[in-house]
Amino acid sequence: MPRPKKKEDTAEAASLQISDAGAKGKGVFAARRIELGEVVWDYAGEEEWIKDIPEKLWQYCFQVDYDKYVVPKEGSVGWFMNHSCVPNAVIMGRTKIVALRRIEKGEEVTFDYSTNVGWDGFTMECQCGMKACRKTVKSYSFLPEDLKGHYGACVSGFLLRPFPTS
Ligand SMILES: [Zn+2]
């Protein structure tokens, strides 16, 4: 699994552009070759309780804890980054999106939304078009064990902690 490069540990380090991604609407694309382990985006921002976020924004939210979310700036890379069941980027730590392999210029940059969602009511019809598409994307707890093993610790950090019960 990749480790973030220290020197280029900023959202600006990787060059991305937002453009048309067909049926999915807009998506985020590599504007140059991105190497394995590069931080491509950082969702770090103001963390809000889900109940304080208008429902129409929920689909754009990035979950950072069982009860906290970041709403990306409208129109930003974070707003448009799409899911794929076979992604080329993963989540590391609380907010960083890191290249899982080399991403060529022009490729869409994606991560697996199931590795970010800890709310078990979540469900999304998938249009990633991959052979291994799960068709319906759900929360992390519904991920098949082999996929959990594949992602290892490259999921939102809070998902690796038990759900707080008190
Ligand atoms: Zn899919």
Backbone and ligand atoms as CSV (ligand in chain L), in Angstrom:
chain,resi,resn,atom,element,x,y,z
A,1,MET,N,N,0.838,-1.207,0.000
A,1,MET,CA,C,0.000,0.000,0.000
A,1,MET,C,C,0.875,1.261,0.000
A,2,PRO,N,N,0.423,2.292,-0.695
A,2,PRO,CA,C,1.272,3.494,-0.831
A,2,PRO,C,C,1.340,4.302,0.456
A,3,ARG,N,N,2.411,5.044,0.585
A,3,ARG,CA,C,2.526,5.998,1.680
A,3,ARG,C,C,2.573,7.391,1.058
A,4,PRO,N,N,1.975,8.367,1.717
A,4,PRO,CA,C,2.043,9.720,1.157
A,4,PRO,C,C,3.483,10.215,1.144
A,5,LYS,N,N,3.833,10.907,0.080
A,5,LYS,CA,C,5.162,11.506,0.014
A,5,LYS,C,C,5.158,12.759,0.865
A,6,LYS,N,N,6.170,12.894,1.694
A,6,LYS,CA,C,6.186,14.030,2.627
A,6,LYS,C,C,6.322,15.372,1.917
A,7,LYS,N,N,7.238,15.428,0.966
A,7,LYS,CA,C,7.553,16.710,0.335
A,7,LYS,C,C,6.384,17.286,-0.456
A,8,GLU,N,N,5.554,16.417,-0.992
A,8,GLU,CA,C,4.475,16.906,-1.857
A,8,GLU,C,C,3.125,16.719,-1.187
A,9,ASP,N,N,3.138,16.848,0.100
A,9,ASP,CA,C,1.970,16.533,0.885
A,9,ASP,C,C,0.931,17.649,0.894
A,10,THR,N,N,0.583,18.142,-0.254
A,10,THR,CA,C,-0.423,19.201,-0.328
A,10,THR,C,C,-1.380,18.909,-1.470
A,11,ALA,N,N,-2.552,19.479,-1.370
A,11,ALA,CA,C,-3.552,19.287,-2.425
A,11,ALA,C,C,-3.060,19.839,-3.759
A,12,GLU,N,N,-2.248,20.864,-3.678
A,12,GLU,CA,C,-1.803,21.523,-4.905
A,12,GLU,C,C,-0.723,20.731,-5.625
A,13,ALA,N,N,-0.108,19.787,-4.884
A,13,ALA,CA,C,1.019,19.059,-5.458
A,13,ALA,C,C,0.611,18.282,-6.696
A,14,ALA,N,N,-0.560,17.688,-6.672
A,14,ALA,CA,C,-1.014,16.923,-7.816
A,14,ALA,C,C,-1.909,17.805,-8.662
A,15,SER,N,N,-1.713,17.719,-9.946
A,15,SER,CA,C,-2.438,18.604,-10.825
A,15,SER,C,C,-3.692,17.889,-11.351
A,16,LEU,N,N,-4.825,18.437,-11.011
A,16,LEU,CA,C,-6.099,17.812,-11.362
A,16,LEU,C,C,-6.965,18.786,-12.142
A,17,GLN,N,N,-7.880,18.244,-12.930
A,17,GLN,CA,C,-8.858,19.123,-13.557
A,17,GLN,C,C,-10.241,18.491,-13.531
A,18,ILE,N,N,-11.241,19.358,-13.485
A,18,ILE,CA,C,-12.627,18.896,-13.432
A,18,ILE,C,C,-13.179,18.932,-14.844
A,19,SER,N,N,-13.705,17.790,-15.313
A,19,SER,CA,C,-14.392,17.810,-16.601
A,19,SER,C,C,-15.475,16.756,-16.674
A,20,ASP,N,N,-16.073,16.638,-17.855
A,20,ASP,CA,C,-17.225,15.774,-18.073
A,20,ASP,C,C,-16.839,14.305,-17.899
A,21,ALA,N,N,-17.637,13.574,-17.123
A,21,ALA,CA,C,-17.363,12.156,-16.894
A,21,ALA,C,C,-18.536,11.289,-17.335
A,22,GLY,N,N,-19.206,11.710,-18.410
A,22,GLY,CA,C,-20.306,10.924,-18.974
A,22,GLY,C,C,-21.506,10.835,-18.060
A,23,ALA,N,N,-22.010,9.604,-17.890
A,23,ALA,CA,C,-23.241,9.387,-17.129
A,23,ALA,C,C,-23.129,9.854,-15.683
A,24,LYS,N,N,-21.913,9.909,-15.178
A,24,LYS,CA,C,-21.712,10.299,-13.778
A,24,LYS,C,C,-21.779,11.807,-13.573
A,25,GLY,N,N,-21.873,12.544,-14.683
A,25,GLY,CA,C,-21.810,14.001,-14.558
A,25,GLY,C,C,-20.368,14.437,-14.661
A,26,LYS,N,N,-19.980,15.330,-13.779
A,26,LYS,CA,C,-18.585,15.777,-13.822
A,26,LYS,C,C,-17.701,14.867,-12.988
A,27,GLY,N,N,-16.420,14.870,-13.319
A,27,GLY,CA,C,-15.460,14.085,-12.554
A,27,GLY,C,C,-14.138,14.814,-12.489
A,28,VAL,N,N,-13.199,14.179,-11.807
A,28,VAL,CA,C,-11.877,14.779,-11.603
A,28,VAL,C,C,-10.847,13.954,-12.374
A,29,PHE,N,N,-10.030,14.625,-13.157
A,29,PHE,CA,C,-9.084,13.944,-14.037
A,29,PHE,C,C,-7.649,14.405,-13.776
A,30,ALA,N,N,-6.730,13.500,-14.027
A,30,ALA,CA,C,-5.316,13.841,-13.860
A,30,ALA,C,C,-4.877,14.740,-15.007
A,31,ALA,N,N,-4.336,15.903,-14.681
A,31,ALA,CA,C,-3.862,16.832,-15.706
A,31,ALA,C,C,-2.407,16.537,-16.070
A,32,ARG,N,N,-1.795,15.640,-15.317
A,32,ARG,CA,C,-0.456,15.150,-15.620
A,32,ARG,C,C,-0.336,13.764,-14.995
A,33,ARG,N,N,0.748,13.066,-15.291
A,33,ARG,CA,C,0.935,11.759,-14.673
A,33,ARG,C,C,1.111,11.921,-13.154
A,34,ILE,N,N,0.399,11.102,-12.413
A,34,ILE,CA,C,0.478,11.127,-10.945
A,34,ILE,C,C,1.101,9.810,-10.503
A,35,GLU,N,N,2.093,9.883,-9.658
A,35,GLU,CA,C,2.792,8.666,-9.243
A,35,GLU,C,C,2.140,8.035,-8.013
A,36,LEU,N,N,2.342,6.735,-7.872
A,36,LEU,CA,C,1.847,5.988,-6.717
A,36,LEU,C,C,2.281,6.689,-5.426
A,37,GLY,N,N,1.358,6.848,-4.508
A,37,GLY,CA,C,1.698,7.437,-3.221
A,37,GLY,C,C,1.554,8.938,-3.152
A,38,GLU,N,N,1.315,9.586,-4.297
A,38,GLU,CA,C,1.129,11.044,-4.252
A,38,GLU,C,C,-0.224,11.390,-3.629
A,39,VAL,N,N,-0.214,12.407,-2.800
A,39,VAL,CA,C,-1.479,12.923,-2.276
A,39,VAL,C,C,-2.129,13.723,-3.406
A,40,VAL,N,N,-3.293,13.296,-3.837
A,40,VAL,CA,C,-3.944,14.010,-4.935
A,40,VAL,C,C,-4.952,15.046,-4.437
A,41,TRP,N,N,-5.484,14.804,-3.253
A,41,TRP,CA,C,-6.464,15.757,-2.717
A,41,TRP,C,C,-6.526,15.590,-1.211
A,42,ASP,N,N,-6.888,16.661,-0.540
A,42,ASP,CA,C,-7.044,16.600,0.903
A,42,ASP,C,C,-8.396,17.213,1.241
A,43,TYR,N,N,-9.264,16.431,1.828
A,43,TYR,CA,C,-10.604,16.894,2.182
A,43,TYR,C,C,-10.625,17.709,3.472
A,44,ALA,N,N,-9.456,17.940,4.058
A,44,ALA,CA,C,-9.410,18.669,5.326
A,44,ALA,C,C,-10.197,19.975,5.228
A,45,GLY,N,N,-10.972,20.258,6.242
A,45,GLY,CA,C,-11.776,21.475,6.262
A,45,GLY,C,C,-12.587,21.509,7.533
A,46,GLU,N,N,-13.535,22.412,7.551
A,46,GLU,CA,C,-14.384,22.531,8.735
A,46,GLU,C,C,-15.231,21.265,8.890
A,47,GLU,N,N,-15.185,20.683,10.077
A,47,GLU,CA,C,-15.910,19.434,10.315
A,47,GLU,C,C,-17.216,19.741,11.024
A,48,GLU,N,N,-18.303,19.252,10.423
A,48,GLU,CA,C,-19.626,19.588,10.951
A,48,GLU,C,C,-20.409,18.348,11.331
A,49,TRP,N,N,-21.349,18.519,12.268
A,49,TRP,CA,C,-22.279,17.446,12.609
A,49,TRP,C,C,-23.210,17.258,11.418
A,50,ILE,N,N,-23.573,16.013,11.134
A,50,ILE,CA,C,-24.440,15.752,9.981
A,50,ILE,C,C,-25.761,16.519,10.093
A,51,LYS,N,N,-26.266,16.668,11.319
A,51,LYS,CA,C,-27.564,17.340,11.491
A,51,LYS,C,C,-27.497,18.826,11.173
A,52,ASP,N,N,-26.292,19.382,11.120
A,52,ASP,CA,C,-26.136,20.797,10.781
A,52,ASP,C,C,-25.934,21.011,9.287
A,53,ILE,N,N,-25.900,19.913,8.519
A,53,ILE,CA,C,-25.643,20.031,7.080
A,53,ILE,C,C,-26.957,19.817,6.317
A,54,PRO,N,N,-27.315,20.749,5.422
A,54,PRO,CA,C,-28.562,20.579,4.654
A,54,PRO,C,C,-28.549,19.253,3.877
A,55,GLU,N,N,-29.681,18.567,3.846
A,55,GLU,CA,C,-29.758,17.235,3.244
A,55,GLU,C,C,-29.322,17.219,1.779
A,56,LYS,N,N,-29.583,18.301,1.047
A,56,LYS,CA,C,-29.214,18.314,-0.378
A,56,LYS,C,C,-27.690,18.276,-0.574
A,57,LEU,N,N,-26.955,18.538,0.485
A,57,LEU,CA,C,-25.483,18.523,0.380
A,57,LEU,C,C,-24.872,17.187,0.787
A,58,TRP,N,N,-25.705,16.303,1.339
A,58,TRP,CA,C,-25.172,15.060,1.893
A,58,TRP,C,C,-24.383,14.253,0.866
A,59,GLN,N,N,-24.841,14.267,-0.381
A,59,GLN,CA,C,-24.166,13.450,-1.398
A,59,GLN,C,C,-22.743,13.962,-1.692
A,60,TYR,N,N,-22.441,15.176,-1.302
A,60,TYR,CA,C,-21.102,15.731,-1.567
A,60,TYR,C,C,-20.184,15.632,-0.346
A,61,CYS,N,N,-20.746,15.213,0.779
A,61,CYS,CA,C,-19.989,15.209,2.034
A,61,CYS,C,C,-18.926,14.124,2.077
A,62,PHE,N,N,-17.856,14.430,2.766
A,62,PHE,CA,C,-16.794,13.466,3.026
A,62,PHE,C,C,-16.832,13.190,4.523
A,63,GLN,N,N,-16.989,11.913,4.870
A,63,GLN,CA,C,-17.133,11.573,6.287
A,63,GLN,C,C,-15.761,11.478,6.949
A,64,VAL,N,N,-15.611,12.138,8.080
A,64,VAL,CA,C,-14.318,12.117,8.780
A,64,VAL,C,C,-14.398,11.439,10.146
A,65,ASP,N,N,-15.625,11.239,10.629
A,65,ASP,CA,C,-15.810,10.491,11.876
A,65,ASP,C,C,-17.253,9.992,11.869
A,66,TYR,N,N,-17.595,9.146,12.861
A,66,TYR,CA,C,-18.946,8.586,12.859
A,66,TYR,C,C,-20.014,9.679,12.864
A,67,ASP,N,N,-19.696,10.823,13.421
A,67,ASP,CA,C,-20.699,11.879,13.525
A,67,ASP,C,C,-20.251,13.194,12.890
A,68,LYS,N,N,-19.156,13.169,12.146
A,68,LYS,CA,C,-18.644,14.422,11.580
A,68,LYS,C,C,-18.318,14.290,10.092
A,69,TYR,N,N,-18.619,15.389,9.395
A,69,TYR,CA,C,-18.439,15.418,7.944
A,69,TYR,C,C,-17.799,16.740,7.517
A,70,VAL,N,N,-17.110,16.683,6.374
A,70,VAL,CA,C,-16.620,17.904,5.744
A,70,VAL,C,C,-17.442,18.110,4.474
A,71,VAL,N,N,-17.971,19.317,4.308
A,71,VAL,CA,C,-18.650,19.653,3.068
A,71,VAL,C,C,-17.624,20.342,2.174
A,72,PRO,N,N,-17.234,19.726,1.062
A,72,PRO,CA,C,-16.237,20.369,0.198
A,72,PRO,C,C,-16.813,21.654,-0.396
A,73,LYS,N,N,-15.931,22.544,-0.744
A,73,LYS,CA,C,-16.348,23.791,-1.384
A,73,LYS,C,C,-17.063,23.438,-2.697
A,74,GLU,N,N,-18.197,24.071,-2.936
A,74,GLU,CA,C,-18.951,23.778,-4.156
A,74,GLU,C,C,-18.092,24.038,-5.394
A,75,GLY,N,N,-18.094,23.064,-6.304
A,75,GLY,CA,C,-17.313,23.208,-7.536
A,75,GLY,C,C,-15.859,22.819,-7.396
A,76,SER,N,N,-15.445,22.407,-6.191
A,76,SER,CA,C,-14.041,22.033,-5.987
A,76,SER,C,C,-13.804,20.582,-6.417
A,77,VAL,N,N,-12.543,20.194,-6.434
A,77,VAL,CA,C,-12.173,18.816,-6.736
A,77,VAL,C,C,-12.907,17.853,-5.791
A,78,GLY,N,N,-12.945,18.208,-4.510
A,78,GLY,CA,C,-13.595,17.348,-3.525
A,78,GLY,C,C,-15.084,17.171,-3.793
A,79,TRP,N,N,-15.684,18.169,-4.366
A,79,TRP,CA,C,-17.109,18.156,-4.688
A,79,TRP,C,C,-17.402,17.154,-5.802
A,80,PHE,N,N,-16.459,17.031,-6.746
A,80,PHE,CA,C,-16.713,16.256,-7.966
A,80,PHE,C,C,-16.013,14.899,-8.028
A,81,MET,N,N,-15.208,14.551,-7.039
A,81,MET,CA,C,-14.468,13.295,-7.151
A,81,MET,C,C,-15.429,12.110,-7.044
A,82,ASN,N,N,-15.400,11.260,-8.068
A,82,ASN,CA,C,-16.372,10.166,-8.163
A,82,ASN,C,C,-15.879,8.885,-7.511
A,83,HIS,N,N,-16.856,8.023,-7.286
A,83,HIS,CA,C,-16.601,6.673,-6.767
A,83,HIS,C,C,-16.237,5.736,-7.919
A,84,SER,N,N,-15.410,4.742,-7.630
A,84,SER,CA,C,-15.280,3.584,-8.509
A,84,SER,C,C,-15.123,2.352,-7.639
A,85,CYS,N,N,-15.670,1.223,-8.126
A,85,CYS,CA,C,-15.505,-0.038,-7.397
A,85,CYS,C,C,-14.086,-0.578,-7.589
A,86,VAL,N,N,-13.374,-0.056,-8.597
A,86,VAL,CA,C,-11.958,-0.400,-8.799
A,86,VAL,C,C,-11.196,0.921,-8.920
A,87,PRO,N,N,-10.995,1.584,-7.792
A,87,PRO,CA,C,-10.450,2.953,-7.814
A,87,PRO,C,C,-8.942,2.985,-8.053
A,88,ASN,N,N,-8.463,4.152,-8.452
A,88,ASN,CA,C,-7.005,4.309,-8.598
A,88,ASN,C,C,-6.423,5.166,-7.466
A,89,ALA,N,N,-7.285,5.529,-6.520
A,89,ALA,CA,C,-6.821,6.278,-5.349
A,89,ALA,C,C,-7.541,5.735,-4.118
A,90,VAL,N,N,-6.934,5.959,-2.962
A,90,VAL,CA,C,-7.507,5.486,-1.701
A,90,VAL,C,C,-7.453,6.601,-0.661
A,91,ILE,N,N,-8.144,6.368,0.433
A,91,ILE,CA,C,-8.134,7.333,1.532
A,91,ILE,C,C,-7.042,6.933,2.514
A,92,MET,N,N,-6.283,7.924,2.968
A,92,MET,CA,C,-5.310,7.642,4.024
A,92,MET,C,C,-5.535,8.621,5.159
A,93,GLY,N,N,-5.558,8.088,6.376
A,93,GLY,CA,C,-5.776,8.942,7.540
A,93,GLY,C,C,-7.187,9.486,7.556
A,94,ARG,N,N,-7.316,10.736,7.932
A,94,ARG,CA,C,-8.640,11.319,8.109
A,94,ARG,C,C,-9.196,11.895,6.812
A,95,THR,N,N,-8.325,12.523,6.014
A,95,THR,CA,C,-8.864,13.303,4.885
A,95,THR,C,C,-8.101,13.190,3.567
A,96,LYS,N,N,-7.011,12.471,3.538
A,96,LYS,CA,C,-6.179,12.505,2.324
A,96,LYS,C,C,-6.557,11.444,1.298
A,97,ILE,N,N,-6.544,11.859,0.032
A,97,ILE,CA,C,-6.755,10.944,-1.086
A,97,ILE,C,C,-5.396,10.747,-1.756
A,98,VAL,N,N,-4.987,9.483,-1.845
A,98,VAL,CA,C,-3.624,9.146,-2.282
A,98,VAL,C,C,-3.687,8.180,-3.462
A,99,ALA,N,N,-2.805,8.386,-4.442
A,99,ALA,CA,C,-2.788,7.502,-5.616
A,99,ALA,C,C,-2.382,6.087,-5.219
A,100,LEU,N,N,-3.196,5.134,-5.621
A,100,LEU,CA,C,-2.992,3.721,-5.299
A,100,LEU,C,C,-2.046,3.060,-6.297
A,101,ARG,N,N,-1.914,3.716,-7.434
A,101,ARG,CA,C,-1.006,3.243,-8.485
A,101,ARG,C,C,-0.672,4.467,-9.327
A,102,ARG,N,N,0.167,4.273,-10.345
A,102,ARG,CA,C,0.423,5.395,-11.249
A,102,ARG,C,C,-0.874,5.729,-11.997
A,103,ILE,N,N,-1.195,7.000,-12.060
A,103,ILE,CA,C,-2.394,7.449,-12.774
A,103,ILE,C,C,-1.919,8.281,-13.962
A,104,GLU,N,N,-2.286,7.839,-15.153
A,104,GLU,CA,C,-1.808,8.546,-16.348
A,104,GLU,C,C,-2.606,9.828,-16.576
A,105,LYS,N,N,-1.977,10.763,-17.248
A,105,LYS,CA,C,-2.633,12.014,-17.621
A,105,LYS,C,C,-3.938,11.707,-18.368
A,106,GLY,N,N,-5.014,12.344,-17.967
A,106,GLY,CA,C,-6.301,12.148,-18.635
A,106,GLY,C,C,-7.181,11.104,-17.981
A,107,GLU,N,N,-6.620,10.282,-17.099
A,107,GLU,CA,C,-7.437,9.282,-16.395
A,107,GLU,C,C,-8.288,9.947,-15.324
A,108,GLU,N,N,-9.485,9.424,-15.137
A,108,GLU,CA,C,-10.308,9.929,-14.042
A,108,GLU,C,C,-9.757,9.409,-12.714
A,109,VAL,N,N,-9.693,10.273,-11.732
A,109,VAL,CA,C,-9.227,9.895,-10.396
A,109,VAL,C,C,-10.445,9.551,-9.541
A,110,THR,N,N,-10.442,8.358,-8.967
A,110,THR,CA,C,-11.592,7.894,-8.198
A,110,THR,C,C,-11.144,7.224,-6.897
A,111,PHE,N,N,-12.053,7.176,-5.947
A,111,PHE,CA,C,-11.831,6.333,-4.776
A,111,PHE,C,C,-13.129,5.585,-4.473
A,112,ASP,N,N,-13.048,4.612,-3.597
A,112,ASP,CA,C,-14.202,3.771,-3.292
A,112,ASP,C,C,-14.977,4.411,-2.140
A,113,TYR,N,N,-16.189,4.892,-2.435
A,113,TYR,CA,C,-16.965,5.594,-1.410
A,113,TYR,C,C,-17.221,4.709,-0.183
A,114,SER,N,N,-17.253,3.394,-0.401
A,114,SER,CA,C,-17.492,2.491,0.740
A,114,SER,C,C,-16.371,2.572,1.767
A,115,THR,N,N,-15.207,3.071,1.353
A,115,THR,CA,C,-14.096,3.189,2.297
A,115,THR,C,C,-14.142,4.515,3.058
A,116,ASN,N,N,-15.240,5.273,2.819
A,116,ASN,CA,C,-15.411,6.555,3.509
A,116,ASN,C,C,-16.676,6.605,4.358
A,117,VAL,N,N,-17.620,5.696,4.071
A,117,VAL,CA,C,-18.945,5.826,4.679
A,117,VAL,C,C,-19.133,4.868,5.851
A,118,GLY,N,N,-19.463,5.433,7.003
A,118,GLY,CA,C,-19.703,4.640,8.194
A,118,GLY,C,C,-21.158,4.635,8.606
A,119,TRP,N,N,-21.990,5.243,7.765
A,119,TRP,CA,C,-23.435,5.284,8.046
A,119,TRP,C,C,-24.094,4.150,7.260
A,120,ASP,N,N,-24.653,3.168,7.962
A,120,ASP,CA,C,-25.147,1.962,7.306
A,120,ASP,C,C,-26.423,2.161,6.499
A,121,GLY,N,N,-27.028,3.334,6.573
A,121,GLY,CA,C,-28.199,3.622,5.747
A,121,GLY,C,C,-27.831,4.069,4.335
A,122,PHE,N,N,-26.544,4.257,4.089
A,122,PHE,CA,C,-26.089,4.764,2.790
A,122,PHE,C,C,-26.257,3.725,1.691
A,123,THR,N,N,-26.806,4.148,0.566
A,123,THR,CA,C,-26.863,3.285,-0.606
A,123,THR,C,C,-26.825,4.146,-1.864
A,124,MET,N,N,-26.056,3.708,-2.853
A,124,MET,CA,C,-25.897,4.468,-4.091
A,124,MET,C,C,-25.780,3.488,-5.258
A,125,GLU,N,N,-26.559,3.730,-6.312
A,125,GLU,CA,C,-26.427,2.906,-7.509
A,125,GLU,C,C,-25.129,3.294,-8.200
A,126,CYS,N,N,-24.323,2.298,-8.574
A,126,CYS,CA,C,-23.010,2.609,-9.142
A,126,CYS,C,C,-23.028,2.613,-10.659
A,127,GLN,N,N,-22.302,3.582,-11.212
A,127,GLN,CA,C,-22.170,3.681,-12.664
A,127,GLN,C,C,-20.708,3.660,-13.062
A,128,CYS,N,N,-19.895,2.997,-12.255
A,128,CYS,CA,C,-18.446,3.053,-12.543
A,128,CYS,C,C,-18.074,2.265,-13.795
A,129,GLY,N,N,-18.919,1.290,-14.175
A,129,GLY,CA,C,-18.668,0.561,-15.417
A,129,GLY,C,C,-17.556,-0.478,-15.338
A,130,MET,N,N,-17.014,-0.705,-14.158
A,130,MET,CA,C,-15.942,-1.689,-14.015
A,130,MET,C,C,-16.530,-3.099,-14.005
A,131,LYS,N,N,-15.716,-4.074,-14.444
A,131,LYS,CA,C,-16.156,-5.469,-14.464
A,131,LYS,C,C,-16.527,-5.931,-13.046
A,132,ALA,N,N,-15.766,-5.459,-12.082
A,132,ALA,CA,C,-15.989,-5.862,-10.689
A,132,ALA,C,C,-16.952,-4.918,-9.968
A,133,CYS,N,N,-17.778,-4.197,-10.741
A,133,CYS,CA,C,-18.704,-3.244,-10.118
A,133,CYS,C,C,-19.658,-3.960,-9.164
A,134,ARG,N,N,-19.855,-3.371,-7.984
A,134,ARG,CA,C,-20.753,-3.959,-6.987
A,134,ARG,C,C,-22.205,-3.536,-7.224
A,135,LYS,N,N,-22.429,-2.685,-8.213
A,135,LYS,CA,C,-23.766,-2.185,-8.602
A,135,LYS,C,C,-24.407,-1.279,-7.546
A,136,THR,N,N,-24.461,-1.743,-6.325
A,136,THR,CA,C,-24.963,-0.903,-5.242
A,136,THR,C,C,-23.825,-0.667,-4.264
A,137,VAL,N,N,-23.542,0.600,-4.014
A,137,VAL,CA,C,-22.459,0.955,-3.101
A,137,VAL,C,C,-23.059,1.235,-1.741
A,138,LYS,N,N,-22.514,0.577,-0.726
A,138,LYS,CA,C,-23.027,0.750,0.637
A,138,LYS,C,C,-21.890,1.147,1.575
A,139,SER,N,N,-22.204,1.146,2.856
A,139,SER,CA,C,-21.204,1.585,3.825
A,139,SER,C,C,-20.085,0.541,3.969
A,140,TYR,N,N,-19.054,0.938,4.681
A,140,TYR,CA,C,-17.869,0.082,4.873
A,140,TYR,C,C,-18.231,-1.280,5.453
A,141,SER,N,N,-19.182,-1.307,6.379
A,141,SER,CA,C,-19.476,-2.582,7.050
A,141,SER,C,C,-20.058,-3.618,6.087
A,142,PHE,N,N,-20.576,-3.170,4.928
A,142,PHE,CA,C,-21.112,-4.111,3.944
A,142,PHE,C,C,-20.061,-4.574,2.929
A,143,LEU,N,N,-18.869,-4.020,2.979
A,143,LEU,CA,C,-17.833,-4.414,2.011
A,143,LEU,C,C,-17.462,-5.882,2.213
A,144,PRO,N,N,-17.318,-6.641,1.121
A,144,PRO,CA,C,-16.873,-8.032,1.263
A,144,PRO,C,C,-15.512,-8.084,1.976
A,145,GLU,N,N,-15.309,-9.131,2.762
A,145,GLU,CA,C,-14.080,-9.244,3.559
A,145,GLU,C,C,-12.819,-9.159,2.702
A,146,ASP,N,N,-12.854,-9.750,1.496
A,146,ASP,CA,C,-11.647,-9.716,0.660
A,146,ASP,C,C,-11.303,-8.277,0.256
A,147,LEU,N,N,-12.332,-7.469,0.033
A,147,LEU,CA,C,-12.071,-6.064,-0.305
A,147,LEU,C,C,-11.570,-5.276,0.902
A,148,LYS,N,N,-12.127,-5.586,2.065
A,148,LYS,CA,C,-11.614,-4.946,3.286
A,148,LYS,C,C,-10.139,-5.282,3.448
A,149,GLY,N,N,-9.789,-6.521,3.159
A,149,GLY,CA,C,-8.388,-6.942,3.241
A,149,GLY,C,C,-7.535,-6.221,2.216
A,150,HIS,N,N,-8.069,-6.071,1.022
A,150,HIS,CA,C,-7.357,-5.383,-0.058
A,150,HIS,C,C,-7.054,-3.931,0.329
A,151,TYR,N,N,-8.048,-3.245,0.875
A,151,TYR,CA,C,-7.838,-1.835,1.247
A,151,TYR,C,C,-7.022,-1.704,2.532
A,152,GLY,N,N,-7.117,-2.673,3.397
A,152,GLY,CA,C,-6.358,-2.620,4.644
A,152,GLY,C,C,-6.642,-1.342,5.409
A,153,ALA,N,N,-5.576,-0.626,5.751
A,153,ALA,CA,C,-5.717,0.624,6.505
A,153,ALA,C,C,-5.967,1.815,5.592
A,154,CYS,N,N,-6.059,1.583,4.283
A,154,CYS,CA,C,-6.297,2.677,3.338
A,154,CYS,C,C,-7.785,2.956,3.211
A,155,VAL,N,N,-8.392,3.261,4.338
A,155,VAL,CA,C,-9.802,3.647,4.413
A,155,VAL,C,C,-9.870,4.799,5.419
A,156,SER,N,N,-11.015,5.466,5.479
A,156,SER,CA,C,-11.143,6.545,6.468
A,156,SER,C,C,-10.814,6.001,7.849
A,157,GLY,N,N,-9.914,6.694,8.551
A,157,GLY,CA,C,-9.382,6.200,9.811
A,157,GLY,C,C,-10.429,5.791,10.837
A,158,PHE,N,N,-11.519,6.558,10.893
A,158,PHE,CA,C,-12.524,6.277,11.932
A,158,PHE,C,C,-13.173,4.908,11.742
A,159,LEU,N,N,-13.196,4.409,10.501
A,159,LEU,CA,C,-13.844,3.127,10.217
A,159,LEU,C,C,-13.110,1.956,10.851
A,160,LEU,N,N,-11.853,2.177,11.202
A,160,LEU,CA,C,-11.063,1.116,11.814
A,160,LEU,C,C,-11.234,1.080,13.330
A,161,ARG,N,N,-12.001,2.062,13.843
A,161,ARG,CA,C,-12.320,2.073,15.280
A,161,ARG,C,C,-13.745,1.560,15.440
A,162,PRO,N,N,-14.040,0.908,16.551
A,162,PRO,CA,C,-15.419,0.455,16.744
A,162,PRO,C,C,-16.385,1.643,16.861
A,163,PHE,N,N,-17.596,1.411,16.461
A,163,PHE,CA,C,-18.637,2.434,16.589
A,163,PHE,C,C,-18.799,2.785,18.071
A,164,PRO,N,N,-18.760,4.079,18.397
A,164,PRO,CA,C,-18.875,4.454,19.822
A,164,PRO,C,C,-20.270,4.124,20.350
A,165,THR,N,N,-20.321,3.423,21.467
A,165,THR,CA,C,-21.619,3.007,21.983
A,165,THR,C,C,-22.071,3.809,23.195
A,166,SER,N,N,-21.178,4.637,23.735
A,166,SER,CA,C,-21.644,5.446,24.862
A,166,SER,C,C,-21.226,6.893,24.689
L,1,ZN,ZN,ZN,-19.113,0.248,-9.482
